[in-house]
Amino acid sequence: MAGILDSVNQRTQLVGQNRLELLLFRLKGRQRFGINVFKVREVLQCPPLTAMPKSNSYVRGVAHIRGQTISVIDMSLAVGGPPIEDIKNCFVIIAEYNRSVQGFLVGAVERIVNMNWERIMPPPSGAGRYSYVTAVTEIEEELVEILDVEKILNEICPINTEVSEEIVADGEMQKDLGERIVFIADDSAVARNQVKRALEPLGVQTELAKNGKEALIRLKEIAEVDCQNDITERVGLLISDVEMPEMDGYTLTAEIKADPKLAPLHVILHTSLSGVFNQAMIEKVGADDFIAKFNPDELASAVKKWVHCD
């Protein structure tokens, strides 16, 4: 797997172009899956794993990699499939999500493909196997599924969404917002609800969208129908994920800043892409802030800061 991942700096050129690079892999069988290369630190042959007592059943063990102890999650088990067998001949994708590093055990790793987010579509509606999928696409006439890793990680170790009492007791945010809402765009239902639950004790009204395209359409509709001057009459802030089907958060931000009625809206990018994000990306698309998922106090404090700036 040496050489499969190039310099991250090259991939920053994709920012604002509504493009991404997917690392393709398989679990068991022919079905292909994809993970955004921005999330991936490295790919390696599965090292020896040490079982840990009372660990989650999805965790096959821990590995010592480059001086760090990393949990290795069987991705087939995590999405309701059978365990991956013969792990010494399988691979581990080392990735950073939500301020922590995990290893994802997969059956095989293929290659990297460069795609436009417009080709990444929301999954079919309904439950079943798609309950762990945030998006799908087609490559070489085969379906590729993009897994909801945030849902998997939350099932293994649920995230605390409670905001500290001193922030809740402040009461300033509700006064600054008035009747305005905070708009949330995220393709993961788990992530959307985490943000909503964190803001509810602060008296914040929210509206949710499943991707950047849906958010942009709705924001334009609000600005046109409900606002005389600009969107900030009805929407106090946008909190947007980065990775979303059809339109990513970078492109959504750039589209907002290019529209006179939407441009005054403050945008916080709230993403699990914590490991490789840098200030240049924020400046390139015109976002106001970046917060790595998920710390409820940091999120609430940032919301308070930017709502108060109006």
Disulfide bonds with the S-S distance in Angstrom:
none
